[in-house]
Amino acid sequence: MANTNRAMDFRTFCAQWEERVFIQVLLNWRLASQEQIQNALREKSSPLSPANTTLGQILVRNRVLSPVNFSKANNVVRQQLQTMYTKQQGDTARISQTSHGLAAGQQQQQQQQQQQLKQSQATQQNSQPQQQTRRFGSYELIEEIARGGMGVVYKARQMYLNRIVALKLLLSGTAATESEILRFKREAEAAGSLQHANIVSIYEIGKQDNHHYFTMDFVDGETLQALIKKKKPRKKLLEYIIKVAHALQHAHQRGVIHRDIKPSNIIVSKDGEPKVTDFGLAKKLDAETMLTESGSALGTPFYMSPEQTTGEKEVTGQSDIYSLGVILYEVLTGRYPFNGSTLVELYHKIVNDDPVPPRKINRKVDKDLEIICLKCMEKVPEMRYASAKDLADDLENYLKGEAISARRSSPVYRWGRKIKKNKKTIGAVVWGIVTFSALIWLLFFGTMDLELYNIPKEERPQYLKARKHMEEGRLLIRKHKLEEAIKAFEKAIKDYKKMKEAYISIGDIYQVYKDYQKALQEYSRVLEIDKKYAPAYFRKGHSYMGLKDWDRAIDEFTMAIKHKPDYTEAYDGRSQAYRNRGDKNQNSADFEKSIKDYEKARELEKK
């Protein structure tokens, strides 16, 4: 690189080095083997290959790389190229390229890196470059300790104070978008506003050579996820959860909701102190963030609360309590409360299904502990613990052998917990006056929602009869009696022909049977009622995916996005459809569209 022309512009520089760096990243991360890269390079040089096809597109098309790994690798390559170019121009910055090498340093190091890149292009070796001492401003980078979709964390030494810290950098480096920078700063500011023994402390927030960073406590220990897998004593794990609950109470009192509580975001130090980290999705309850953060599903799927999966605007501290409940469930049973083959299926279960009581999975679970766990995971936020402190108090009482405050939910509530609440529309006073007749109605019909108030008065009796059949159908689905469920939903339609949920439910059952034509008929009937109903278009897209009609699938997903622009799952579905069509037609443009949709879905998840 020392002989590179200093006047070379960045685009020319990328054209010369991008593929070499990309190969090195693939080999270092073991995303592709030497043989797979060689085959892709031969295919790229073939006269039958389109002129603008890249190595990455060929690897995605050949299913060597998934779109997510392709996107991550590209982010790292972009960061590496920017740093290499800056170094070539004589910049004094000494930031690391990646945890596996490409470190900017002295002349001898640069020559070694250049030689390694050339060897990677020829795919003659698959060895990682030797660890070098790396510098970032006033910090010495020791080793990479974590990497996520947005940032990379290094163990580092703050040289002028001679202390060890954790230094977090934006993964996209100088190419970071404005939204990425804002979210990164928000994470640092949210954590920095908190001072608690069980929350990582933020030391410094800054920018070095256009690379945004912040430093925080370096916690030498293991994640709670690792400790759960090692089956550490339950009492010790419960003590960790209690301390985390107290930490969240501290955050909630200061208007900060974490929104991504999971075992991998809790690090337990060697002296047994859990530390809550990664406030990347944290939300401060002020006017600005409520405007910019609401309305989208955020969090890690298995630990997300029902209100997070549906993108509700008012996500409160009860959402973090739900996530703690999922962690407790995992401690008690060794598994997640909900799982699914697709994200849509998982979200559906989180919103609609009841978790299997822990004692049915593990008979050694005490009844009180099961009650605490299930109270955390109530579907309606108001039915969970009022605060994280209340949860901590109940767990402490359990460990002391004292009585807990939580009680099993009443039969009336269990029948009617699917109520869709909208306090702004109806008013808190109305919801506080529950008459005896309303309770009787609830016991018989099981649910009541605000759709009733949008229905003409003369149609309400038919609607209420249909709702009763809908609940019967859902109960039958839980019992795996799908044929009987279809009959119940058909009765609902007979009572009230505008019952969109009934058509959707029947279509979903046909999808389970892989009878995609019948599923399409049901979803089309919904669109006769409401031409702008995005979930119907989304499901039609999945039916066409089952029929391997990629063109029509793309059209339906596009319609879903048209009527619901922030429909993350529709972008994911269309991304897969473009990829499948690209496989069939060998069309690189489809792969580019697939990657673009995938990245759009991830962008929506981050907002």
TIFIMAR-708176 format. One line per field, with one value per residue (C-alpha): residue number from 0; residue in one letter; x, y, z. Coordinates in nm, 2 decimals, padded with zeros to 4 digits, always signed. Layout:
<atoms>
drenti (NUM;...)
lolum (A;...)
px (X;...)
py (Y;...)
pz (Z;...)
</atoms>
This chain:
<atoms>
drenti (0;1;2;3;4;5;6;7;8;9;10;11;12;13;14;15;16;17;18;19;20;21;22;23;24;25;26;27;28;29;30;31;32;33;34;35;36;37;38;39;40;41;42;43;44;45;46;47;48;49;50;51;52;53;54;55;56;57;58;59;60;61;62;63;64;65;66;67;68;69;70;71;72;73;74;75;76;77;78;79;80;81;82;83;84;85;86;87;88;89;90;91;92;93;94;95;96;97;98;99;100;101;102;103;104;105;106;107;108;109;110;111;112;113;114;115;116;117;118;119;120;121;122;123;124;125;126;127;128;129;130;131;132;133;134;135;136;137;138;139;140;141;142;143;144;145;146;147;148;149;150;151;152;153;154;155;156;157;158;159;160;161;162;163;164;165;166;167;168;169;170;171;172;173;174;175;176;177;178;179;180;181;182;183;184;185;186;187;188;189;190;191;192;193;194;195;196;197;198;199;200;201;202;203;204;205;206;207;208;209;210;211;212;213;214;215;216;217;218;219;220;221;222;223;224;225;226;227;228;229;230;231;232;233;234;235;236;237;238;239;240;241;242;243;244;245;246;247;248;249;250;251;252;253;254;255;256;257;258;259;260;261;262;263;264;265;266;267;268;269;270;271;272;273;274;275;276;277;278;279;280;281;282;283;284;285;286;287;288;289;290;291;292;293;294;295;296;297;298;299;300;301;302;303;304;305;306;307;308;309;310;311;312;313;314;315;316;317;318;319;320;321;322;323;324;325;326;327;328;329;330;331;332;333;334;335;336;337;338;339;340;341;342;343;344;345;346;347;348;349;350;351;352;353;354;355;356;357;358;359;360;361;362;363;364;365;366;367;368;369;370;371;372;373;374;375;376;377;378;379;380;381;382;383;384;385;386;387;388;389;390;391;392;393;394;395;396;397;398;399;400;401;402;403;404;405;406;407;408;409;410;411;412;413;414;415;416;417;418;419;420;421;422;423;424;425;426;427;428;429;430;431;432;433;434;435;436;437;438;439;440;441;442;443;444;445;446;447;448;449;450;451;452;453;454;455;456;457;458;459;460;461;462;463;464;465;466;467;468;469;470;471;472;473;474;475;476;477;478;479;480;481;482;483;484;485;486;487;488;489;490;491;492;493;494;495;496;497;498;499;500;501;502;503;504;505;506;507;508;509;510;511;512;513;514;515;516;517;518;519;520;521;522;523;524;525;526;527;528;529;530;531;532;533;534;535;536;537;538;539;540;541;542;543;544;545;546;547;548;549;550;551;552;553;554;555;556;557;558;559;560;561;562;563;564;565;566;567;568;569;570;571;572;573;574;575;576;577;578;579;580;581;582;583;584;585;586;587;588;589;590;591;592;593;594;595;596;597;598;599;600;601;602;603;604;605;606)
lolum (M;A;N;T;N;R;A;M;D;F;R;T;F;C;A;Q;W;E;E;R;V;F;I;Q;V;L;L;N;W;R;L;A;S;Q;E;Q;I;Q;N;A;L;R;E;K;S;S;P;L;S;P;A;N;T;T;L;G;Q;I;L;V;R;N;R;V;L;S;P;V;N;F;S;K;A;N;N;V;V;R;Q;Q;L;Q;T;M;Y;T;K;Q;Q;G;D;T;A;R;I;S;Q;T;S;H;G;L;A;A;G;Q;Q;Q;Q;Q;Q;Q;Q;Q;Q;Q;L;K;Q;S;Q;A;T;Q;Q;N;S;Q;P;Q;Q;Q;T;R;R;F;G;S;Y;E;L;I;E;E;I;A;R;G;G;M;G;V;V;Y;K;A;R;Q;M;Y;L;N;R;I;V;A;L;K;L;L;L;S;G;T;A;A;T;E;S;E;I;L;R;F;K;R;E;A;E;A;A;G;S;L;Q;H;A;N;I;V;S;I;Y;E;I;G;K;Q;D;N;H;H;Y;F;T;M;D;F;V;D;G;E;T;L;Q;A;L;I;K;K;K;K;P;R;K;K;L;L;E;Y;I;I;K;V;A;H;A;L;Q;H;A;H;Q;R;G;V;I;H;R;D;I;K;P;S;N;I;I;V;S;K;D;G;E;P;K;V;T;D;F;G;L;A;K;K;L;D;A;E;T;M;L;T;E;S;G;S;A;L;G;T;P;F;Y;M;S;P;E;Q;T;T;G;E;K;E;V;T;G;Q;S;D;I;Y;S;L;G;V;I;L;Y;E;V;L;T;G;R;Y;P;F;N;G;S;T;L;V;E;L;Y;H;K;I;V;N;D;D;P;V;P;P;R;K;I;N;R;K;V;D;K;D;L;E;I;I;C;L;K;C;M;E;K;V;P;E;M;R;Y;A;S;A;K;D;L;A;D;D;L;E;N;Y;L;K;G;E;A;I;S;A;R;R;S;S;P;V;Y;R;W;G;R;K;I;K;K;N;K;K;T;I;G;A;V;V;W;G;I;V;T;F;S;A;L;I;W;L;L;F;F;G;T;M;D;L;E;L;Y;N;I;P;K;E;E;R;P;Q;Y;L;K;A;R;K;H;M;E;E;G;R;L;L;I;R;K;H;K;L;E;E;A;I;K;A;F;E;K;A;I;K;D;Y;K;K;M;K;E;A;Y;I;S;I;G;D;I;Y;Q;V;Y;K;D;Y;Q;K;A;L;Q;E;Y;S;R;V;L;E;I;D;K;K;Y;A;P;A;Y;F;R;K;G;H;S;Y;M;G;L;K;D;W;D;R;A;I;D;E;F;T;M;A;I;K;H;K;P;D;Y;T;E;A;Y;D;G;R;S;Q;A;Y;R;N;R;G;D;K;N;Q;N;S;A;D;F;E;K;S;I;K;D;Y;E;K;A;R;E;L;E;K;K)
px (+00.00;+00.30;+00.34;-00.02;-00.07;-00.17;-00.39;-00.60;-00.97;-01.17;-01.38;-01.07;-00.91;-01.22;-01.22;-00.86;-00.90;-01.27;-01.27;-00.95;-01.07;-01.41;-01.23;-01.02;-01.33;-01.50;-01.20;-01.14;-01.50;-01.52;-01.83;-01.69;-01.42;-01.13;-01.29;-01.62;-01.45;-01.24;-01.56;-01.73;-01.43;-01.43;-01.81;-01.75;-01.49;-01.71;-01.83;-02.18;-02.18;-02.32;-02.06;-02.15;-02.20;-02.00;-01.84;-02.08;-02.38;-02.26;-02.20;-02.55;-02.70;-02.52;-02.65;-02.30;-02.38;-02.71;-02.83;-02.77;-02.41;-02.36;-02.49;-02.27;-01.96;-02.02;-02.05;-01.71;-01.55;-01.68;-01.52;-01.19;-01.17;-01.23;-00.96;-00.71;-00.78;-00.74;-00.41;-00.29;-00.36;-00.13;-00.39;-00.25;-00.56;-00.48;-00.82;-00.85;-01.01;-01.16;-01.09;-00.91;-00.66;-00.62;-00.49;-00.34;+00.00;+00.36;+00.50;+00.60;+00.25;+00.10;+00.33;+00.22;-00.15;-00.10;+00.07;-00.21;-00.47;-00.29;-00.27;-00.64;-00.73;-00.54;-00.71;-00.38;-00.43;-00.69;-00.51;-00.58;-00.33;-00.11;-00.26;-00.10;-00.10;-00.37;-00.45;-00.77;-00.71;-00.59;-00.70;-00.50;-00.72;-00.65;-00.91;-01.26;-01.51;-01.85;-02.01;-02.37;-02.57;-02.48;-02.15;-01.83;-01.70;-01.33;-01.15;-00.92;-00.67;-00.73;-00.36;-00.35;-00.54;-00.40;-00.74;-00.92;-01.25;-01.50;-01.49;-01.78;-01.75;-02.01;-01.97;-02.03;-01.75;-01.73;-02.00;-02.26;-02.59;-02.75;-03.01;-02.73;-02.54;-02.85;-02.93;-02.57;-02.57;-02.90;-02.77;-02.47;-02.69;-02.95;-02.70;-02.50;-02.80;-02.81;-02.59;-02.65;-02.43;-02.59;-02.59;-02.27;-02.13;-02.05;-01.72;-01.68;-01.88;-01.69;-01.58;-01.23;-01.15;-01.52;-01.57;-01.82;-01.75;-01.82;-01.64;-01.79;-01.72;-01.53;-01.70;-01.48;-01.72;-01.99;-02.33;-02.64;-02.71;-02.39;-02.47;-02.82;-02.68;-02.43;-02.73;-02.59;-02.79;-03.14;-03.11;-02.80;-02.97;-03.28;-03.05;-02.91;-03.26;-03.35;-03.05;-03.14;-03.50;-03.37;-03.15;-03.45;-03.65;-03.37;-03.39;-03.77;-03.78;-03.56;-03.77;-03.55;-03.70;-03.44;-03.67;-03.41;-03.37;-03.23;-02.96;-02.69;-02.73;-02.67;-02.30;-02.22;-01.88;-01.64;-01.75;-02.11;-02.25;-02.49;-02.45;-02.72;-02.57;-02.66;-02.91;-02.92;-03.30;-03.35;-03.63;-03.65;-04.00;-03.99;-04.18;-03.90;-03.83;-04.20;-04.24;-03.95;-03.94;-04.31;-04.50;-04.25;-04.15;-03.82;-03.63;-03.51;-03.80;-03.80;-03.80;-04.03;-04.35;-04.68;-04.70;-04.35;-04.44;-04.75;-04.55;-04.78;-04.69;-04.70;-04.43;-04.38;-04.16;-04.40;-04.24;-03.90;-04.08;-04.23;-03.88;-03.75;-04.04;-03.92;-03.57;-03.72;-03.92;-03.60;-03.43;-03.72;-03.78;-03.47;-03.66;-03.83;-04.21;-04.28;-04.11;-04.19;-04.06;-04.10;-04.10;-04.47;-04.56;-04.35;-04.51;-04.86;-04.79;-04.65;-04.96;-05.23;-05.11;-05.06;-04.73;-04.72;-04.71;-04.35;-04.47;-04.60;-04.25;-04.05;-04.23;-03.96;-04.08;-04.26;-04.61;-04.52;-04.23;-04.46;-04.72;-04.44;-04.32;-04.67;-04.76;-04.46;-04.58;-04.94;-05.06;-05.20;-04.93;-05.15;-05.19;-04.81;-04.62;-04.68;-04.30;-03.98;-03.93;-04.25;-04.11;-03.78;-03.97;-04.17;-03.86;-03.69;-03.99;-03.99;-03.62;-03.68;-03.98;-04.23;-04.56;-04.56;-04.80;-04.88;-05.19;-05.32;-05.54;-05.91;-06.13;-06.31;-05.98;-05.85;-06.17;-06.15;-05.78;-05.79;-05.98;-05.83;-05.79;-05.79;-05.82;-05.78;-06.10;-06.32;-06.17;-06.03;-06.36;-06.56;-06.30;-06.31;-06.69;-06.74;-07.10;-07.23;-07.40;-07.07;-06.90;-07.17;-07.15;-06.77;-06.80;-07.03;-06.86;-06.50;-06.39;-06.49;-06.30;-06.33;-06.43;-06.78;-06.80;-06.72;-07.01;-07.35;-07.59;-07.82;-07.53;-07.39;-07.61;-07.48;-07.12;-07.14;-07.27;-06.98;-06.73;-06.85;-06.77;-06.43;-06.34;-06.46;-06.24;-05.93;-05.98;-06.01;-05.68;-05.51;-05.64;-05.51;-05.86;-05.82;-06.11;-06.35;-06.19;-06.27;-06.64;-06.64;-06.50;-06.74;-07.03;-06.88;-06.89;-07.24;-07.34;-07.14;-07.01;-06.77;-06.57;-06.22;-06.05;-06.26;-06.15;-05.79;-05.80;-05.94;-05.68;-05.40;-05.53;-05.52;-05.16;-05.08;-05.23;-05.03;-05.35;-05.24;-05.52;-05.79;-05.59;-05.57;-05.95;-06.00;-05.76;-05.91;-06.25;-06.11;-05.99;-06.35;-06.44;-06.14;-05.92;-05.65;-05.61;-05.23;-05.23;-05.44;-05.19;-04.91;-05.06;-05.14;-04.77;-04.68;-04.94;-04.78;-04.44;-04.58;-04.68;-04.33;-04.49;-04.23;-04.37;-04.72;-04.56;-04.36;-04.67;-04.87;-04.59;-04.56;-04.93;-04.89;-04.61;-04.81;-05.09;-04.86;-04.52;-04.35;-04.45;-04.12;-04.24;-04.36;-04.01;-03.86;-04.11;-04.04;-03.67;-03.70;-03.92;-03.67;-03.39;-03.59;-03.67;-03.30;-03.21;-03.45;-03.36;-02.99;-03.08;-02.84;-03.08;-03.32;-03.04;-02.98;-03.35;-03.35;-03.06;-03.22;-03.55;-03.36;-03.17;-03.49;-03.65;-03.35;-03.37;-03.74;-03.65;-03.39;-03.63)
py (+00.00;+00.23;+00.25;+00.34;+00.68;+00.93;+01.12;+00.81;+00.88;+00.66;+00.50;+00.39;+00.27;+00.06;-00.09;-00.20;-00.34;-00.42;-00.78;-00.86;-00.73;-00.91;-01.24;-01.19;-01.11;-01.43;-01.64;-01.48;-01.52;-01.86;-01.76;-01.94;-02.19;-02.14;-02.39;-02.20;-01.87;-02.02;-02.16;-01.82;-01.64;-01.88;-01.82;-01.45;-01.46;-01.67;-01.49;-01.60;-01.40;-01.05;-00.78;-00.61;-00.93;-00.92;-01.20;-01.15;-01.17;-01.50;-01.65;-01.54;-01.69;-02.02;-02.01;-02.00;-01.67;-01.58;-01.22;-01.14;-01.25;-01.08;-00.75;-00.78;-00.86;-00.56;-00.33;-00.45;-00.43;-00.07;+00.02;-00.15;+00.02;+00.36;+00.31;+00.18;+00.47;+00.72;+00.55;+00.56;+00.94;+00.99;+01.03;+00.96;+00.77;+00.43;+00.26;-00.12;-00.26;-00.57;-00.80;-01.04;-00.81;-00.54;-00.32;+00.02;+00.05;+00.09;+00.04;-00.32;-00.41;-00.25;-00.47;-00.78;-00.69;-00.63;-00.97;-01.14;-00.98;-01.10;-01.45;-01.44;-01.34;-01.65;-01.84;-02.01;-01.99;-01.96;-01.84;-01.53;-01.25;-01.21;-01.00;-00.65;-00.37;-00.13;+00.22;+00.43;+00.78;+00.76;+00.40;+00.08;-00.20;-00.53;-00.77;-00.78;-00.91;-00.87;-00.79;-00.71;-00.58;-00.22;-00.21;-00.38;-00.38;-00.40;-00.46;-00.15;+00.03;+00.40;+00.49;+00.82;+00.66;+00.31;+00.15;-00.12;-00.03;-00.16;+00.06;+00.04;+00.16;+00.19;-00.11;+00.10;+00.34;+00.66;+00.53;+00.53;+00.68;+00.96;+00.72;+00.48;+00.77;+00.89;+00.55;+00.49;+00.82;+00.75;+00.42;+00.59;+00.88;+00.64;+00.43;+00.73;+00.88;+00.58;+00.52;+00.18;-00.10;-00.35;-00.13;-00.07;+00.28;+00.50;+00.69;+00.88;+00.96;+01.10;+01.09;+01.01;+01.06;+01.06;+00.73;+00.75;+00.57;+00.55;+00.37;+00.19;-00.06;-00.36;-00.66;-00.96;-01.25;-01.45;-01.37;-01.49;-01.69;-01.89;-01.95;-02.07;-02.31;-02.44;-02.50;-02.30;-02.35;-02.21;-02.01;-01.83;-01.75;-01.61;-01.39;-01.25;-01.18;-01.00;-00.77;-00.71;-00.62;-00.36;-00.22;-00.19;-00.03;+00.24;+00.29;+00.30;+00.56;+00.78;+00.73;+00.48;+00.15;-00.10;-00.29;-00.56;-00.75;-01.09;-01.32;-01.22;-00.85;-00.94;-01.00;-01.16;-01.05;-01.30;-01.17;-01.25;-00.91;-00.90;-00.59;-00.48;-00.37;-00.28;+00.00;+00.02;-00.01;+00.20;+00.46;+00.77;+00.87;+01.22;+01.38;+01.35;+00.98;+00.89;+01.05;+00.88;+00.54;+00.43;+00.21;-00.06;-00.40;-00.37;-00.63;-00.98;-01.20;-01.47;-01.22;-00.96;-00.86;-00.89;-00.51;-00.50;-00.76;-00.56;-00.23;-00.06;+00.31;+00.29;+00.05;+00.09;-00.06;-00.36;-00.47;-00.52;-00.71;-00.94;-01.01;-01.09;-01.33;-01.51;-01.53;-01.68;-01.92;-02.03;-02.08;-02.29;-02.50;-02.49;-02.36;-02.06;-02.02;-01.97;-02.08;-02.09;-02.19;-01.83;-01.49;-01.44;-01.77;-01.67;-01.33;-01.48;-01.72;-01.44;-01.23;-01.51;-01.82;-01.90;-02.03;-02.39;-02.36;-02.43;-02.71;-02.91;-02.91;-02.94;-03.09;-02.96;-02.60;-02.47;-02.33;-01.99;-01.96;-02.06;-01.79;-01.52;-01.63;-01.63;-01.29;-01.14;-01.28;-01.17;-01.06;-00.73;-00.51;-00.38;-00.74;-00.78;-00.66;-00.28;-00.23;-00.42;-00.37;-00.56;-00.85;-00.83;-00.83;-01.14;-01.33;-01.23;-01.34;-01.67;-01.73;-01.64;-01.89;-01.60;-01.54;-01.38;-01.11;-01.25;-01.46;-01.67;-01.46;-01.50;-01.71;-01.40;-01.24;-01.56;-01.58;-01.21;-01.13;-01.08;-00.75;-00.48;-00.18;+00.18;+00.40;+00.72;+00.64;+00.51;+00.68;+00.54;+00.60;+00.37;+00.09;+00.14;+00.08;-00.29;-00.39;-00.74;-00.77;-00.70;-00.98;-01.23;-01.12;-01.17;-01.52;-01.62;-01.45;-01.44;-01.12;-00.77;-00.53;-00.18;-00.31;-00.34;+00.04;+00.07;-00.15;-00.02;-00.08;-00.30;-00.53;-00.58;-00.88;-01.07;-00.96;-01.08;-01.42;-01.44;-01.35;-01.64;-01.88;-01.71;-01.79;-02.15;-02.18;-02.05;-02.29;-02.58;-02.47;-02.49;-02.84;-02.92;-02.98;-02.79;-02.93;-02.85;-02.50;-02.44;-02.52;-02.28;-02.00;-02.07;-02.03;-01.70;-01.59;-01.72;-01.50;-01.20;-01.19;-00.90;-01.10;-01.06;-01.25;-01.56;-01.57;-01.51;-01.79;-02.04;-01.94;-01.99;-02.34;-02.42;-02.29;-02.54;-02.81;-02.66;-02.62;-02.28;-02.24;-02.26;-02.03;-01.78;-01.79;-01.71;-01.42;-01.28;-01.28;-01.05;-00.81;-00.80;-00.65;-00.43;-00.36;-00.20;-00.48;-00.53;-00.86;-01.03;-00.93;-01.05;-01.39;-01.41;-01.35;-01.65;-01.87;-01.79;-01.86;-02.21;-02.24;-02.12;-01.85;-01.59;-01.32;-01.31;-01.34;-01.03;-00.85;-00.94;-00.84;-00.51;-00.45;-00.52;-00.27;-00.01;-00.02;-00.05;+00.11;-00.01;-00.38;-00.54;-00.90;-00.80;-00.67;-01.00;-01.20;-01.00;-01.03;-01.41;-01.40;-01.19;-01.43;-01.74;-01.57;-01.48;-01.84;-01.95;-01.69;-01.62;-01.26;-01.05;-00.76;-00.97;-01.04;-00.67;-00.61;-00.90;-00.75;-00.40;-00.54;-00.73;-00.42;-00.22;-00.47;-00.45;-00.07;-00.08;-00.31;-00.05;+00.25)
pz (+00.00;+00.05;-00.33;-00.39;-00.57;-00.30;-00.55;-00.60;-00.52;-00.29;-00.57;-00.75;-00.43;-00.36;-00.71;-00.65;-00.30;-00.23;-00.35;-00.18;+00.16;+00.11;+00.06;+00.37;+00.58;+00.44;+00.53;+00.87;+00.97;+00.81;+00.61;+00.30;+00.23;-00.01;-00.25;-00.25;-00.32;-00.60;-00.76;-00.73;-00.88;-01.18;-01.22;-01.21;-01.48;-01.71;-02.02;-01.93;-01.61;-01.62;-01.63;-01.30;-01.10;-00.77;-00.59;-00.30;-00.52;-00.67;-00.32;-00.21;-00.53;-00.46;-00.10;+00.04;+00.21;+00.36;+00.30;+00.67;+00.66;+00.32;+00.47;+00.78;+00.58;+00.35;+00.65;+00.78;+00.44;+00.40;+00.74;+00.65;+00.31;+00.46;+00.72;+00.47;+00.24;+00.52;+00.61;+00.25;+00.24;+00.54;+00.81;+01.16;+01.28;+01.41;+01.43;+01.40;+01.09;+01.24;+01.54;+01.31;+01.15;+00.88;+01.17;+01.07;+01.22;+01.12;+00.77;+00.84;+00.95;+00.63;+00.42;+00.60;+00.56;+00.19;+00.15;+00.34;+00.11;-00.20;-00.06;+00.02;-00.34;-00.46;-00.18;-00.09;+00.29;+00.55;+00.85;+01.06;+01.07;+01.37;+01.65;+01.65;+01.90;+01.78;+01.88;+01.87;+01.99;+02.35;+02.38;+02.31;+02.17;+02.34;+02.19;+02.05;+02.30;+02.13;+01.80;+01.71;+01.42;+01.50;+01.69;+01.79;+02.15;+02.23;+02.56;+02.57;+02.79;+02.85;+02.84;+03.03;+03.32;+03.27;+03.32;+03.14;+02.97;+02.72;+02.40;+02.16;+01.80;+01.53;+01.31;+00.99;+01.09;+00.89;+00.65;+00.94;+00.85;+01.05;+01.20;+01.31;+01.48;+01.66;+01.79;+01.89;+02.09;+02.24;+02.38;+02.54;+02.68;+02.81;+03.00;+03.10;+03.27;+03.51;+03.81;+03.96;+04.08;+03.84;+03.53;+03.33;+03.38;+03.09;+03.11;+02.79;+02.47;+02.17;+01.81;+01.68;+01.31;+01.23;+01.42;+01.70;+02.02;+02.39;+02.67;+02.97;+03.25;+03.14;+03.31;+03.34;+03.35;+03.17;+03.03;+03.21;+02.90;+02.94;+03.31;+03.23;+02.97;+03.23;+03.46;+03.75;+04.08;+04.05;+04.37;+04.24;+03.91;+04.10;+04.30;+03.97;+03.84;+04.16;+04.12;+03.76;+03.86;+04.11;+03.83;+03.60;+03.88;+03.89;+03.52;+03.50;+03.78;+03.56;+03.25;+03.07;+02.94;+02.82;+02.56;+02.49;+02.82;+02.75;+02.91;+02.67;+02.77;+03.13;+03.22;+03.56;+03.69;+03.86;+04.20;+04.12;+04.03;+03.73;+03.50;+03.26;+02.93;+02.57;+02.59;+02.21;+02.20;+02.52;+02.52;+02.73;+02.81;+02.67;+02.38;+02.13;+02.16;+02.18;+01.84;+01.68;+01.85;+01.86;+01.63;+01.54;+01.67;+01.86;+02.07;+02.05;+01.93;+02.20;+02.49;+02.33;+02.51;+02.31;+02.29;+02.13;+01.86;+01.76;+01.75;+02.00;+02.07;+02.45;+02.56;+02.93;+03.20;+03.21;+02.88;+03.06;+03.33;+03.07;+02.94;+03.29;+03.31;+02.99;+03.14;+03.46;+03.25;+03.08;+03.42;+03.54;+03.23;+03.02;+02.71;+02.57;+02.64;+02.27;+01.96;+01.59;+01.25;+01.13;+01.29;+01.20;+01.38;+01.68;+01.71;+01.67;+01.96;+02.19;+02.13;+02.13;+02.31;+02.68;+02.79;+02.91;+03.29;+03.41;+03.65;+03.35;+03.21;+03.53;+03.83;+04.06;+04.01;+04.32;+04.27;+04.40;+04.16;+03.87;+03.98;+03.98;+03.64;+03.48;+03.64;+03.47;+03.14;+03.14;+02.80;+02.93;+03.07;+03.36;+03.48;+03.53;+03.83;+03.88;+03.91;+03.88;+04.25;+04.32;+04.12;+04.31;+04.64;+04.55;+04.44;+04.77;+04.97;+04.79;+04.87;+05.23;+05.25;+05.30;+05.14;+04.79;+04.68;+04.33;+04.29;+04.00;+03.77;+03.82;+03.59;+03.47;+03.36;+03.20;+02.99;+02.89;+02.87;+02.50;+02.55;+02.33;+02.55;+02.43;+02.73;+02.52;+02.33;+02.61;+02.91;+03.23;+03.41;+03.19;+03.23;+03.61;+03.63;+03.57;+03.64;+03.74;+03.40;+03.22;+03.41;+03.32;+02.95;+02.97;+03.11;+02.82;+02.53;+02.65;+02.48;+02.39;+02.17;+02.03;+01.69;+01.84;+01.86;+01.49;+01.39;+01.32;+01.61;+01.40;+01.31;+01.67;+01.77;+01.47;+01.54;+01.90;+01.80;+01.55;+01.82;+02.03;+01.74;+01.69;+02.05;+02.00;+01.69;+01.87;+02.15;+01.91;+01.74;+02.07;+02.10;+01.75;+01.62;+01.30;+01.11;+01.39;+01.41;+01.05;+01.11;+01.40;+01.19;+00.91;+01.17;+01.26;+00.90;+00.86;+01.16;+01.04;+00.68;+00.75;+01.01;+00.86;+01.14;+01.05;+00.69;+00.79;+01.05;+00.79;+00.54;+00.80;+00.87;+00.50;+00.49;+00.76;+00.54;+00.25;+00.06;-00.08;-00.33;-00.07;+00.16;-00.13;-00.17;+00.20;+00.20;-00.12;+00.05;+00.31;+00.05;-00.09;+00.25;+00.29;-00.01;+00.21;+00.46;+00.46;+00.65;+00.38;+00.11;+00.33;+00.37;+00.00;-00.06;+00.17;-00.01;-00.35;-00.19;-00.10;-00.47;-00.58;-00.78;-00.70;-00.93;-00.76;-00.42;-00.49;-00.61;-00.29;-00.06;-00.25;-00.19;+00.18;+00.20;+00.00;+00.26;+00.56;+00.47;+00.80;+00.75;+00.85;+00.78;+00.43;+00.35;+00.47;+00.27;-00.05;+00.01;+00.01;-00.30;-00.49;-00.38;-00.50;-00.83;-00.87;-00.81;-01.08;-01.34;-01.25;-01.23;-01.03;-01.01;-00.80;-00.56;-00.52;-00.46;-00.21;-00.01;-00.03;+00.12;+00.38;+00.49;+00.49;+00.73;+00.96;+00.95;+01.05;+01.34;+01.47;+01.46)
</atoms>
